[in-house]
Amino acid sequence: MLESSPRPRPRSWLRRLIPSSLLGRLTIVMVMGVLLTQVVGNLIWASQLRQKVATEALDAAEHIGGSAAAALRFFRSLPPNYRPILIDQLREMGGTRFFVSVNRNQVKIEEIKGSQLADAVRGRVVEVLHREYAKLLDFQVGFAWPDNLPVTDDGITLDDLPDGWVQNTLVVKPRPAPILVIQAEIEPGNWLYLATLMPDPYFMESDQPLAHDRIVLLLITVGVVLLLSLLVVRWMTKPFAALSNAAEAFGQGMPLVPLPESGSREYIKTARAFNAMRARTQRYLEDRERLFTSISHDLRTPITRLKLRTEMLDDDQTRAEFHEDLDDLDVMVKGALQSVKDTDIHENPVHMRLDKLIERLVDGAQLAGKDATFAGGPVTVFARPLAIKRAVGNLLDNALFYGGRAEVLVTRTDAQVELTIRDYGPGVPEEALPSLFQPYLRLEHGRSSNSNGMGLGLGIARNIVHAHGGDLLLANHPRGGLVATILLPKGKDEVAIPLTEASL
């Protein structure tokens, strides 16, 4: 069976991740830009906020440490039996900066762990106590949550106390805040218990600006921005998709439909330029066709007259030379007319079964006694049936004339349809391959195998394939013979549109 031509190398994983469409690429740029801006902006904001909160918390710890040292000195100056009386009076008055209790032993509390800012504040308070009140026998400083916080050495917790004792000093409800507890042994067997809040009770939350609720809000914001960006990008790129479709249709010779000149200023200028270019190109092609056809037809009349006048020459050798030159000129004019006729096929493209068309061509060649085979499954393309038939027929005829045997293979990839025709002839010199599409060019093997040819079949076939947005490639097979490869785009909606016998 015929071997297919080498496949293109697969793209790298990074190139596969990048979409090929303008909409996809602009979308990625917008998404990455918004995400990067949000992430960097929030990181900078979080760093500045964390630094500000830390500075304010350490300054507050300095004042709290000084106030605690002053309270410890004051209570130590009082007689031991007078201290409970003064504490009760303070509670009846609504309390002070500290909630105060007196115990015989240190109260065990469950400290808050894992917060660098809380540890820094605790360290600053300890530093101030050492500096302001160096006579303390022993002391302990730490943060604890108010829920089930013990306040005495006999097991009484903060929840057991009357609301009036703590409501003006500590925040317990409805949103508890961490409490700074300072315990100091002012005398052997006498521990003073001080509990207070930071000026910013929720400073530990401010130290974590990217908390769960903030991240959720950030994601919602990014999602809304991205959605709006996608809508804007799609709105901006939609006219260019219409421009691309119009250019492709114009390249394939489909009926002209002017682009709508509406939208952004840049697109309106582009649409106007494209419409003008397409109109000029169409006029040029029509004028060239009419001129070429007229000249070719007009040349045939004087050629005929010259042949008649040549018959009146007396010199046989001269008459024969004139006849030979006029025959060559007639062949060239006929070839030019045939070239215009074959490459200018006025028909609308339809969805057609390429495999069915090839089967008919191969069956016809087999009925004529030619050695031709075909392999391939169902393949649908969007093309002009007569034009594609003429292009494939030219290549098949060349393979049979010059190679004696032809093998046709049709394969399909995600992007295109590949049709290969291989013959078993002597092949073509490598240096001659680029020139095979030139008109009237025939190699020695071609002239000896088919004396009636004019050297126009390959050029006509390539022009037809190019008009369909494809390409025609020629290469020598490693085991002998020439391989002609037609690459055609698959077309759009090829499965959804039903096929009729007329389109095959």
C-alpha positions in Angstrom: 0.0 0.0 0.0 1.0 3.6 -0.4 3.0 5.1 2.4 1.8 8.5 3.5 4.1 11.4 3.7 5.9 12.2 7.0 3.7 13.9 9.6 4.7 17.3 11.0 6.5 17.1 14.3 4.1 17.5 17.3 4.1 20.9 19.0 5.7 21.2 22.4 3.5 21.1 25.5 3.9 24.9 26.0 2.8 25.7 22.5 -0.2 23.3 22.9 -1.3 25.2 26.0 -1.3 28.6 24.1 -4.4 28.8 21.9 -4.0 29.8 18.3 -7.0 32.1 18.0 -6.8 35.8 18.8 -9.8 35.5 21.2 -8.0 32.8 23.2 -4.7 34.6 23.3 -6.3 37.9 24.4 -8.3 36.0 27.0 -5.1 34.5 28.4 -3.4 37.9 28.4 -6.4 39.5 30.2 -6.7 36.6 32.7 -3.0 36.6 33.5 -2.9 40.3 33.7 -5.8 40.5 36.1 -4.6 37.7 38.3 -1.0 39.0 38.4 -2.2 42.5 39.2 -4.6 41.3 42.0 -2.0 38.9 43.5 0.9 41.5 43.5 -1.4 44.3 44.7 -2.8 42.2 47.5 0.6 41.0 48.5 1.9 44.6 48.7 -1.2 45.7 50.6 -0.9 42.8 53.0 2.8 43.5 53.6 2.1 47.1 54.4 -0.9 46.3 56.6 1.1 43.7 58.5 3.9 46.1 59.1 1.5 48.8 60.3 -0.4 46.5 62.6 2.9 45.2 64.1 4.2 48.7 64.7 0.9 49.8 66.4 0.7 46.5 68.5 4.3 46.9 69.7 3.7 50.5 70.7 0.6 49.5 72.5 2.5 46.7 74.3 5.0 49.4 75.5 2.1 51.3 77.2 0.4 48.2 78.5 3.7 47.0 80.0 4.2 50.3 81.8 0.6 50.4 83.1 1.0 46.8 84.4 4.2 47.7 86.2 2.5 50.7 87.8 -0.4 48.6 88.9 1.9 45.9 90.4 3.8 48.6 92.4 0.5 50.1 93.6 -1.0 46.8 94.8 2.3 45.8 96.4 2.3 49.0 98.4 -1.1 48.1 99.9 -1.5 46.0 103.0 -2.4 42.4 101.9 -5.8 42.4 103.7 -6.8 45.7 102.0 -6.2 44.5 98.5 -9.4 42.4 98.1 -11.4 45.3 99.4 -10.0 47.7 96.9 -10.5 45.1 94.1 -14.2 44.8 95.0 -14.6 48.6 95.0 -13.0 48.8 91.6 -15.4 46.2 90.3 -18.4 48.0 91.7 -17.2 51.2 90.0 -17.1 49.4 86.6 -13.4 48.3 86.6 -10.2 49.9 85.3 -8.0 49.1 82.4 -7.2 45.7 83.9 -9.4 43.0 85.4 -7.7 42.2 88.7 -7.8 39.3 91.0 -5.5 38.1 93.9 -4.4 34.4 94.2 -2.1 32.4 96.3 -0.7 30.5 93.3 -0.2 31.1 89.6 -3.3 30.3 87.5 -2.7 27.9 84.6 -4.0 29.3 81.4 -4.0 27.9 77.8 -2.0 30.3 75.8 -2.6 31.1 72.1 0.3 29.6 70.1 1.4 30.0 66.5 1.1 33.8 66.1 4.3 35.7 65.5 2.7 39.1 66.3 1.3 37.8 69.6 4.7 36.4 70.5 6.3 39.8 69.6 3.8 41.7 71.8 4.3 39.3 74.7 8.1 39.7 74.4 7.7 43.5 74.4 5.5 43.4 77.6 8.1 41.2 79.3 10.9 43.5 78.3 9.0 46.5 79.8 8.2 44.7 83.0 11.9 43.8 83.5 12.8 47.4 82.9 10.1 49.1 84.9 9.7 46.7 87.8 12.9 44.6 88.3 11.9 43.7 91.9 9.3 41.1 90.8 9.9 37.7 92.2 8.3 35.8 89.2 5.8 36.6 86.5 4.1 35.1 83.5 2.7 36.9 80.3 0.5 35.3 77.6 -2.5 35.7 75.4 -5.6 33.4 75.9 -9.1 33.2 74.6 -11.9 34.3 77.0 -13.9 31.1 76.6 -13.4 29.1 79.9 -10.5 31.3 80.9 -9.6 30.7 84.6 -9.3 33.9 86.6 -8.6 32.5 90.1 -6.6 29.6 91.4 -9.7 27.8 92.8 -11.1 27.2 89.3 -13.4 30.2 88.7 -13.6 31.1 85.0 -14.4 34.3 83.3 -17.8 32.9 82.3 -18.7 32.5 86.0 -18.2 36.2 86.8 -21.1 38.7 86.7 -21.3 40.7 83.5 -20.8 44.0 85.3 -17.3 42.9 86.4 -15.9 42.4 82.9 -18.2 44.1 80.4 -16.3 47.4 80.6 -12.8 45.8 80.6 -12.9 42.7 78.4 -14.7 41.8 75.2 -16.4 38.4 75.7 -19.5 38.6 73.6 -20.7 38.4 70.8 -17.2 38.3 69.2 -14.6 37.3 71.7 -11.2 38.9 71.4 -7.8 37.5 72.7 -7.0 38.6 76.3 -3.5 39.5 77.5 -3.0 37.9 80.9 -0.2 39.1 83.2 0.5 37.3 86.5 3.1 38.5 88.9 4.3 37.3 92.3 4.5 40.5 94.2 5.1 38.8 97.5 5.8 35.1 98.4 2.4 33.4 98.2 0.7 36.4 96.6 0.0 36.5 92.9 -1.6 39.4 91.2 -3.7 38.5 88.2 -4.2 41.2 85.5 -6.2 40.7 82.3 -6.7 43.3 79.6 -7.3 43.9 75.9 -5.1 45.4 73.3 -6.2 48.8 71.9 -7.0 46.9 68.7 -8.7 43.8 70.2 -8.6 42.0 66.9 -5.0 42.8 66.0 -4.2 39.1 65.4 -6.7 39.0 62.6 -5.2 42.1 61.0 -1.8 40.3 61.0 -3.4 37.8 58.6 -4.9 40.1 55.9 -5.4 37.2 53.5 -7.7 35.3 55.7 -10.3 32.9 54.3 -13.1 35.4 54.0 -10.8 37.9 52.3 -9.6 35.3 49.8 -13.2 34.4 48.9 -13.9 38.2 48.4 -10.7 38.4 46.3 -11.8 35.4 44.1 -15.3 36.9 43.6 -13.7 40.2 42.5 -11.3 38.5 40.2 -14.1 36.4 38.7 -16.3 39.4 38.0 -13.4 41.3 36.4 -12.4 38.3 34.3 -16.0 37.8 33.1 -16.3 41.4 32.0 -12.8 41.2 30.4 -13.9 38.1 28.5 -17.0 39.8 27.2 -15.0 42.8 26.1 -12.4 40.7 24.4 -15.0 38.6 22.6 -16.8 41.8 21.5 -13.6 43.2 20.2 -12.4 40.1 18.3 -15.8 39.1 16.8 -15.4 41.4 13.8 -12.0 40.0 13.0 -13.5 36.5 12.8 -15.9 37.8 10.2 -12.9 39.4 8.4 -11.0 36.0 8.5 -14.1 34.2 7.1 -14.5 36.8 4.3 -10.8 36.5 3.3 -11.0 32.7 3.3 -14.2 32.8 1.2 -12.6 35.3 -1.2 -9.5 33.2 -1.6 -11.7 30.2 -2.5 -13.8 32.1 -5.1 -17.0 32.0 -3.2 -19.8 34.6 -3.9 -18.8 38.1 -2.7 -20.5 39.5 0.4 -19.2 42.9 1.5 -18.0 43.1 5.1 -20.3 45.3 7.3 -18.5 48.6 8.0 -19.5 49.0 11.6 -17.8 48.7 15.0 -14.6 50.3 16.2 -12.8 52.9 14.1 -9.9 50.6 13.4 -12.1 47.8 12.3 -14.2 50.1 10.0 -11.0 51.2 8.3 -9.9 47.6 7.9 -13.2 46.5 6.5 -13.3 49.4 4.0 -9.8 48.6 2.9 -10.6 44.9 2.5 -13.8 45.5 0.6 -11.9 47.9 -1.7 -9.0 45.4 -2.2 -11.4 42.6 -2.9 -13.3 44.7 -5.5 -10.1 45.7 -7.2 -8.8 42.1 -7.2 -12.0 40.8 -8.6 -12.1 43.4 -11.4 -8.5 42.6 -12.2 -9.2 38.9 -12.4 -12.2 39.4 -14.6 -10.3 41.8 -16.9 -7.4 39.4 -17.2 -9.7 36.5 -18.0 -11.5 38.4 -20.7 -8.2 39.7 -22.1 -6.5 36.4 -22.1 -9.5 34.6 -23.6 -9.9 37.2 -26.3 -6.2 37.1 -27.3 -6.1 33.4 -27.4 -9.2 33.2 -29.5 -8.0 36.0 -31.8 -4.7 34.3 -32.3 -6.3 31.2 -33.7 -7.7 33.0 -36.7 -4.4 34.4 -38.0 -2.8 31.0 -37.3 -5.4 29.3 -39.6 -4.8 31.9 -42.3 -1.1 31.4 -42.1 -1.5 27.7 -42.5 -3.5 28.2 -45.6 -1.0 30.6 -47.0 1.8 28.2 -46.2 0.3 25.7 -48.5 1.0 28.1 -51.4 4.7 28.0 -50.9 6.7 26.2 -53.6 9.6 25.1 -51.4 8.6 21.9 -49.7 11.2 22.2 -46.9 10.2 25.8 -46.2 6.6 24.8 -46.2 7.3 22.0 -43.7 9.2 24.3 -41.4 6.4 26.8 -41.4 3.9 24.1 -40.7 5.9 22.8 -37.7 6.2 26.3 -36.2 2.5 27.0 -36.7 1.6 23.7 -35.2 3.7 24.6 -32.1 2.0 27.9 -31.9 -1.4 26.3 -32.2 -0.6 23.9 -29.4 0.4 26.8 -27.1 -2.8 28.7 -27.9 -4.9 25.7 -27.2 -3.0 25.0 -24.0 -3.6 28.6 -22.9 -7.4 28.3 -23.6 -7.5 25.0 -21.8 -5.6 26.4 -18.8 -8.1 29.3 -18.5 -11.0 26.9 -18.9 -9.8 24.4 -16.3 -8.7 26.9 -13.6 -11.7 29.1 -13.8 -14.5 26.7 -12.9 -17.6 28.7 -11.9 -19.4 26.6 -9.3 -20.3 26.9 -5.6 -18.4 24.9 -3.0 -20.4 22.2 -1.3 -19.8 19.4 1.3 -18.7 16.5 -0.8 -17.4 12.9 -0.2 -13.9 13.0 -1.5 -13.5 9.2 -1.2 -16.5 8.6 -3.4 -15.1 10.9 -6.1 -11.8 9.1 -6.1 -13.5 5.7 -6.2 -15.3 6.8 -9.4 -12.0 8.0 -11.0 -10.2 4.8 -10.0 -13.1 2.6 -11.3 -13.0 4.5 -14.6 -9.3 3.9 -14.9 -9.7 0.2 -14.1 -12.4 -0.1 -16.7 -9.9 1.4 -19.2 -7.4 -1.4 -18.4 -5.2 0.8 -16.1 -3.6 -0.4 -12.9 -5.1 1.9 -10.3 -6.0 1.2 -6.6 -7.5 3.3 -3.8 -7.5 3.0 0.0 -9.1 5.2 2.6 -12.3 5.7 4.6 -15.1 8.2 4.4 -13.7 11.7 4.1 -15.8 14.9 3.6 -14.4 18.2 2.4 -15.9 21.6 1.6 -15.0 22.1 -2.1 -16.1 22.6 -5.7 -16.7 19.0 -7.0 -15.9 19.6 -10.7 -12.7 21.5 -9.9 -11.4 18.9 -7.4 -12.3 16.2 -9.8 -10.3 17.9 -12.5 -7.3 18.4 -10.2 -7.3 14.8 -9.0 -8.0 13.5 -12.5 -4.9 15.3 -13.8 -2.7 13.8 -11.2 -4.1 10.4 -11.6 -3.7 10.5 -15.4 -0.1 11.7 -15.0 0.6 8.8 -12.6 -0.9 6.3 -15.1 0.8 7.8 -18.2 4.3 8.2 -16.7 4.4 5.6 -14.0 2.2 2.8 -15.4 0.6 2.2 -12.0 -1.1 4.5 -9.5 -2.0 4.1 -5.8 -4.3 6.6 -4.1 -4.5 7.0 -0.3 -6.8 9.4 1.6 -6.2 10.2 5.3 -7.6 12.8 7.7 -6.1 14.6 10.6 -7.6 17.1 13.0 -6.7 20.1 10.8 -6.7 18.8 7.2 -7.3 16.1 4.6 -4.3 14.5 2.9 -4.6 12.8 -0.5 -1.5 11.1 -1.9 -1.1 9.6 -5.4 2.0 7.5 -6.0 3.2 6.1 -9.3 5.9 3.5 -10.1 7.8 5.4 -12.8 11.4 6.5 -12.8 10.7 9.5 -10.6 12.0 13.0 -11.3 15.5 14.4 -10.7 15.5 16.4 -7.5 16.7 19.5 -9.1 13.8 19.4 -11.5 11.0 19.1 -8.9 10.6 22.9 -8.3 10.1 23.5 -12.0 7.4 20.9 -12.7 4.6 23.3 -12.2 5.8 25.7 -15.0 3.5 25.7 -18.1 4.6 23.7 -21.1 7.5 22.2 -19.2 7.9 18.4 -20.0 10.8 16.2 -19.1 12.3 13.6 -21.5 10.4 10.7 -19.9 7.1 12.6 -20.2 7.6 13.4 -23.8 8.4 9.8 -24.7 5.5 8.4 -22.6 2.7 10.8 -23.7 3.4 12.8 -26.8 0.0 14.5 -26.8 0.5 16.3 -23.5 1.1 20.0 -23.2 2.7 20.2 -19.7 -0.2 22.1 -18.1 -1.8 19.4 -15.9 0.3 20.0 -12.8 0.0 23.7 -12.9 -3.8 23.5 -13.3 -4.1 21.0 -10.5 -2.0 23.2 -8.2 -4.0 26.4 -9.0 -7.3 24.5 -8.2 -5.9 23.2 -4.9 -4.6 26.7 -4.0 -8.1 28.1 -4.7 -9.4 25.8 -2.1 -7.0 27.0 0.5 -4.8 23.9 0.2 -1.4 22.9 -1.3 0.0 20.5 -3.8 3.4 18.9 -3.0 5.6 16.7 -5.2 8.4 14.3 -3.9 10.2 11.2 -5.0 9.3 8.1 -3.2 12.2 6.4 -1.4 11.5 3.1 -3.3 11.0 4.7 -6.6 8.3 6.7 -8.4 6.8 10.1 -7.8 4.3 11.0 -4.9 1.9 13.9 -5.4 0.3 15.0 -2.1 -2.8 17.2 -2.0 -3.5 19.0 1.4 -7.0 20.3 1.8 -8.7 22.0 4.8 -11.5 19.9 6.3 -14.0 22.7 6.1 -16.7 23.6 8.7 -19.7 21.7 9.9 -18.8 18.8 7.6 -20.7 16.2 9.7 -23.9 18.2 10.3 -24.7 18.9 6.7 -26.3 16.0 4.8 -24.7 14.9 1.5 -26.6 14.4 -1.7 -25.7 12.4 -4.7 -25.3 15.6 -6.6 -22.6 16.8 -4.3 -20.5 13.6 -4.7 
